[in-house]
């Protein structure tokens, strides 16, 4: 049975852990507010640009003058999968959900020509021990995430696609829904996907000025960079939300454990006091009997 000193030591240890989890929760909450503002500001622009590019892709399917290398639909099996996780843990199932979703997609690809680009230390550490080829990793930038990081990644994807090294590029990341909900999603980045058949019929007939090539040369790379930046912002906000939720649960669990240990400590102390009282009473009785004898 644990001694009073052992229980006190455990209580102090859990209290120290509780202070850490409470501080981490407050830090995550402060960072989440800023990250949430950034993603809510970026979503409308990224969504509208995606809608515009979907219409352009549909128009380009039947127009020779609106063709562009980034719109080329290929049949090849060379697929690149971009997996976006965090650098740190202590965020519940945030990282494991993305890694699991990516692993399923990699196995469903049914081709040996799959390469990976891992963003975040957790994805890198997981996949570098697996048989798939990691073409590039990117870590250590989340606390200073900027548009330049997205541009660097997007330019790398586009260069590979234009050079014919890959036929498809897919993003897998956590989409930020709320503080407690982050949903792993997969999106095709390249080639830019076309609209569905029913939506394509309502596509807008655009007029290009000065010409389609000049417009597409400027617009398409910007669209790819914007979608990568949005995915990074979604993942960042989701990480802070998941960590805040996880640390809140850990703080609550620590409090419950402290309550249980306190009850155990009080019971053990009461048992010790009772035992000492019984020893005193027994000793007194023995002395009394000895005196009478």
N, C-alpha and C positions, 0 to 999 in steps of 0.2 A: 504494500500500500504506500502511496506517495506521502512523503513527510510534509509538514507545514512549509518548510523552507523550499521544497521542490515546487509546491503549488504556487507560492509567492513568486518564485523565479519564472514560472510559466505565465503568471498573470502579468508581470512586468514585460516579458517578451512579447506577449500579445498586444499590450498597450503600446509598445514601441512600434509594432507593425501597424496598428490602427492609426497612429499619428502619420506614418508614411503614406498609407492608402488615402487618408483624408486629404493630405497635402497634394498627392497626385491627382485626386479628383478635382480639387480646386484649380490646379494648373491646367488640367485638360478642359475644364469648363471655360476658363478664360481664353484658351486658344481656340476652342470650338466656336465661340462667338464670332471671332474674326474670320475663321475658315468658312463658317456658315454664310456670313455676309458675302464673301468672295464667290462662293458657288452659286448663291441665289442671283448674284449680279451677272454671272457668266452664262447661266443656263439659257435665258431668252435669246441671247446672241448666237450661241452654239446651235440651239434648236432651229432658229430661223435660217441660219446658214445651211444646216443639214437639209431642211426642206427645199431651199433654193437649189442646192447641188443635186438633190434627187430629181428635181424637174429638169435640170440641165443634162443629167445623165440620160434621162428618158428621151430628151430631144436629140442628144448626140447619137442615139442608137440608129436614127434614120437620117442623119445629116452628116455629110462628109466634111462640111466646113466647121462643124462644131466638135470635131474629134480632138482628143488629147491623149497623150500616153498614159496619164493617170486614170483615164476612164476605160482603158482597154480591159475587156473581160477575157480572162485566160482560162484554159481548161487544165493546166498543169497541176501536178500534185505537190509542188513545193510550197509549203505553208509555214509561215512564221507566226508565233504566238507570243504576245506581249503580256506578261503577268505582273500586275502591280500590287505590291504588298507594302507593309511598313518596315522600317528599320528596327523597331522595338516591339517587344511583346507586351504582356500585361494588358491586353485589350480583348479579353474573352476569345470568341471564335472568329474574330475579324480576319486574321491571317489564314487560319486553317480552312475557312470557307472558300476563300479565293483559290488557295492551293488545291483543294479538293475539286473545285469546279474546273480548274485548268487541267488537272490530271485526267479527269473524265474526258475532256475535249481532246487532249493529246492522244489518249488511247482510242478514241472514236475516229481519229483522223485516218486510220487504216493506210498509212503510208510511212515509209522510213525517212522520207525527206521532210522532216519537221525540225525546225530550229526554234530556239527560245531566246527571248530578250527579257531579262528579269529586272524589275525595278523594285528596290527595297531589299534589305539584307535577309529578311525571312525567306523570300522566294529564292534568292541566290543560295542560301545555305541548304535549302531543301533540294533543289534541282541539280546542284553540282555533285551530289552523291548519287544521281540517277543517270541512266544511260543516254539521255538526250543531249544534244549539242547546244550549249549556251553561246550564242553569237556575241552577246554584249550584256553587261550588267551596269546598273546605275544606282549608287547608294550614297547616303550621307548628305542629302540636299533638302530633306523634307522641312526642316525648321526655317529654311530660307527659300522655299519654293517660289519660282518666278517663271514668267512666260519664256525666258531664254532656255530653261530646262526642257520645256515642251518643244520648243523650236529645234533644239539639238536632237532630241529623239525623233521628231517627225521628219526632219531632213535626212536622218539616217535611214528611216523606213522608205522614204520616197526615192532616195538614191539607189537603194537595193532593188526596189521595184522597177525603176527606170533602167537599171543595168541588167535586168532579167534574172537576178539571183533568186527572187521569190515570186510566186504567183498570187499569194494572198497574205494579208497581214490582219490579224485579229487582236483586239484588246480584251483582256479579262481583268475586271476590277470590281471593287465594292461601290455600288451606287448609294449615295447618302439619301435616305428617305426621312429619317428623324433621328433624334438622339439615341433611341433604342433600336432602330431598325436600319440595317445596312444590307443591301441585297446584292450578291455577286451576279454580275451580268457579263455577257460576251457581245461584242460589237465588231462587225467587219469594218476595218479602216480602209484597206486597199484590196482590190479596186473599189472605188466609191460605189456603194450598192445602188441599184436602180429601184424605182418605186414599183409597187405591186401593179398587176395588170389593171385593176379597177381604178387605182389612183393615177396611173399613167395617162388614162384617157382625159383626165382633167388638167393635164400639165399645161403650164402657161407657155405661150409662144413668145420667146424673148427676142428683143432687138439688140444687137451688139454694136457698141460704139467705142473705139474706132473699128474693131473687127473681133470675131470670135476668138482667134488665137491670142490676141493681147489680153482680152478679158480673162480667158481661162488660165493663161500662164500666171496671172496675178491671183485669181480667185481660188483655184484648186489647191495650191500649196498652203494658202492661208486657212482654208477649210480644214485640211489635215492637221495643221498645227493647233487650230482651235479645238478640234475634237480631242487631241492628245492632252491639251492643257485642261480641258473640262474633266477628262478622266482622272487626271492627277488631283485636281481640286476635289472631285467627288471622293476619291480615296482618302485624301487628307482629312476632310471633314468627317468622313465615316470613322477614321481611326480615332480621332479625338472623342467622337460620340461613344464609340465602343469602349474606349479606355475610361471615360467618365462613368459609364454604366457599370463596368467591371469593378472599378475602384469603389463606387458606392455600395455595390453588393459585398465587396470584401470588407469594407468598413462596418457594414451591418453585421456580417458574420463574425467579425472580431468582437463586436459588442456582445453578441450572444454568447460567444465563447468565454468572454470575461465574466459574464453573469453566471455561467455554469461553473467556472473555476472558483468564483467567489463563494458560491453555495457549497462547493466541495471543501473550500478552505474553512468556512464557518462550521461545517459538520465535523471536520477533522479537529478543529480547535476545541469544539464542544466535547468531543470524545476524549480528548487529552485532558481537559479540565475535569470531566467526570471521573476519569481514571485516577487523576491525582487526588480528588476528593475521597474516592473510595480507599485509596492507599492511606490517606490521613486518618479516616474513620477506622479503618482496620487496625492501624497502628495504635490509635487511642484505645480501642477495645482490648487490644493485646496487653497494653500497659495496665489497664484497669483490672483485667483478669489476673495479671501477675501480682498487682498490689494486694488484691483480695486473698490470693493464695498465700 
